[in-house]
Amino acid sequence: MSAMLGEHRGNIVVFTGKNRAKIDRILAALRAGLNVLADKPWIITSADLPKLEPLSAWPAKARCRLRHHDRAL
């Protein structure tokens, strides 16, 4: 992750799969000024719920918005 944060080759980072530390990676990327696109789930245990709180404090321009799409086929 330090290489990702230190070598800005763009301004968007995409996180998919491996959910265990996804919220920590999301928050680190946002703090580094990167735009984030992440699949769900961001957290997998209720103990990680407080980690979502900082997202609501980001300015509206930089805030991460959740979109949830489920369809019955």
N, C-alpha and C positions, 0 to 999 in steps of 0.2 A: 504494500500500500504506500510506503514512503516514496517509491519510485513514481507511482501514479501522481502523488501530490507534488512531487518535486519537478516533474518533467511535464509541464503543461504544453501539450501539442495541440490542444483545442480547448473548448470550454464546456464540453458535454461528456459525462461519464455514464455508462450503462451498467447496472448490476442485475444479474439474473442468476438463478440457481443458488446453491449453498446459502441457506437462509440463516444459519446460526449467528453470524456476526454482521448480517446485512445492515441493520440499523446503525451500527457503529461506523461502517464504511460510508453510509449515506451521510451521516452527520459530519464526518471528517471531510468529505468532498464538498459539502455545502459551506463549511467553515473556510475551506480553501478557495471559495468563490466559484466553484464549478456548478453547472446545471446538472441535475440528476434525473435519470429515467430508471426506475427500478420496478421489477415485477413484484408481485406479492407472494408470500407474506414477507413483511419487513421484520416482524418479530415472531417467535414461535413459543415463547413462554410468557405467562402473565407477569413474571418478575421483570420483564423488559418493557412493560407498558409505560413506566415513567420516562423512558427514553424518547417517546413520541412527543412529549410536552414541549421541548425546545422548538419543534417545527412550527408551532402556533405563534411563536415570538418573532419569526422572520418577517421582514417587511413584505407587504403584499406583492411587490415586484419580484421578490426572490423566493417567495413561499412555495413550498412543495405542495401540490394539490393531489389529493387522492381521487382516482376515478375507478369505479368498480363496475365491471361488466360481467354479468352472468346471464346466460340464456339457456333455457330448456330447449333442447332440440327434439 
